[in-house]
Amino acid sequence: MNRGIGKKIKNLRLKKGLTQEELGERTDLSKGYISQIERDLSSPSIETFFSILEVLGCSPKEFFDDKDNDQKVVYGEEDQTEYVDEDYGYKVQWLVPESNENDMEPIILTLEPDGKFKEFEPSLSETFIYVLKGKIVVRLGKTMYVAKEGEAVYFHASNEHQIYNDYDGRSEILLVATDSYL
């Protein structure tokens, strides 16, 4: 087998969320042998290689097709979707399609005067906010935090939380949350 397959196997394993030990258990191989394969110190037999790919959910054709450059990296306005809630006075723009299936979900949130974003239950999410325009209030539990244009907010969502516009005009923020925030 050619050199460099170990790195591809490791990337596939990480995308599947498996440890070396878990991959080893599912393929009847030792963690040490998986490590050697991933570091290109050992080459698996064809049978072992196919077994590893099966566990990783990848066909040999997909594995050897050099599709690294097919990953979409830059997203434009045509990729964005939006939702407007006139009752609560906000608009959400999802910047990356299907980002709710990823580890991070970046959005632009526009709040009308007196607008507020929906209330969220406590979660394991981490949230980053950058205020692009205006001024907002972030309520974490019973504590209120104010952030104005040019300021950033970062918190663990371990309390119920909500975002309000605290400005006479429109406020706009870039919000990036991990896991299932939105």
N, C-alpha and C positions, 0 to 999 in steps of 0.2 A: 504494500500500500504506500501511496505517496505521503511525504511529510506534510504536516499541516492539517491532517484530518483530525488530530487530537483537539486542536483549538475549536474546530467546527462541532465536534462531539460535545465538548465542554459547553459551548454556547447554546446548543440545543438542550442540553441537560438543565442549564440555568433557566432557560425560557420555560421549561416544563416545571420548574420549581423543585427539582429533585436534588438531593445530596448525592455525593459519590457513593455513599453507603447504600442509599435507596436504589440507585441505578444498579449497583452490584447485586443487591438482593433480588431484584426483578430479572436479572440476567444470569444468576448463579455464578457471578464473578466476585472476586474480592475487591474491597475498596482500594487497596493498594494497586491492584492491576488496572482498575479504572483510572486511577491517578497516573499510572505510567502511560496508559494510552493517551490520556488528555495532554500529557507533556511530551508526546511523541517519542517516548523512551522505549515503547514497545508497540508492535503492530499486531492487531487482533487477526485471527483467521477470518476468512470470508464468512463462515458460519457465525462466528462471534460478532463480527461487524454487523451482519444482518439482524442478529438478535438485539443488539444495542439500538439499531435504528428503529426496529419494531416497537420497542419500549418507548422510544422518544417520539414515536408517531411521525416518522419521516421515511419516505421511500428512498431507495438508492438514487433514483433519477433526481429527486428534489435535492438530495444531499450534494450530488456532484454538479448540478446546474449552478453556475455561479450567479446567484440571484441577489447577492449582497447589495448591488446597486439598484435593485428594484424597490427597495424600501423607500417609502415616501418620507421625505425629511422636511420639505418646505411646504407649507400650507398657505393658500391664498384666500381671499374673500369668498371665492366660489365654493370653498370647502366648508365655510361656516354655516351654522344654522342658528336660528334665534327663536326665542319664545318671549312674548309680551304678556304681562299680567297687569291689566289696567286697574283692577280693584286694589292691588297693593302698590301699584306705581313703580314697577321695575321691568327691565328687559334683560334677558340673559343671552349672550352670544357665545356659543360653543366654538372655540377657535380650532379645535382638532376633531375631525369626525370620529365617532365611537370612542372618544377619550374616556367615557365612563367605564370602559372595559380595561383601561390601562391603570397603572399605579398612580398617575397624576391626572388631574382634570383641570385644564386651564380655561377660564372663561373671562369675558368682559361683562361686568354687571353695571348697568346704568340705572340709577335711582332718581325718579322724579322728585320735586319738592314734596316733603312729607312721605316719600316712598319708603317701604321697608321690604326686605327680603324675607322669605318664609322662615319660620322658626325650625331649628334642627335639634334633634335629640342628641344626647351625649354619644360619642363614637370614639373609635381609635384613630380617626383622621388627624392629620396635621394640616393646618391651613396657613397660607401666605397670602397677604393682601397688599397691593401697592395702590395708593390713591392717585389716580391720573388727573382727576379734576374734582373740585369741591371739598367736602368734609363729611366724614361718616362717624357713626357711633357703632361700636361693636359691643354687644352685651354678651358677657360670658357668665352664666349663672345670674347672680344679682349685681355683678360689677360691670360698670360701663367704662369703655375706653374710647377716646376721641382721637381720630387721625385725620390730618388735612393733606391737601395736595402735596405730593413729594414725600410723604411719610409711608413707612411700611408697617405692617402688623403681622405677627407670627404667633400662632397658638396651637396647642393641642386641644382638640374638641371634646375634652372629657366632661364638660358641662353643657347643658342646653345653651344654645347661642342663636343670635340673630343680628342682622346688620340693618342699620337705619341711615337714611339721609339726614344730615344735620347741617344743611346748607339751604340758602334761599333759592338757589337754582338747582340744576341737575348735578349730581355727583356721579363719577365714573371710576370704577376700580378694576384692576386686574386681580383676579382671585385664582389661586392654584391650590387645589386640595388633593390629598392622597386618599386612596380607597374610595368608599362610596359616600362622598359628602353630598353630592347634588342628586 
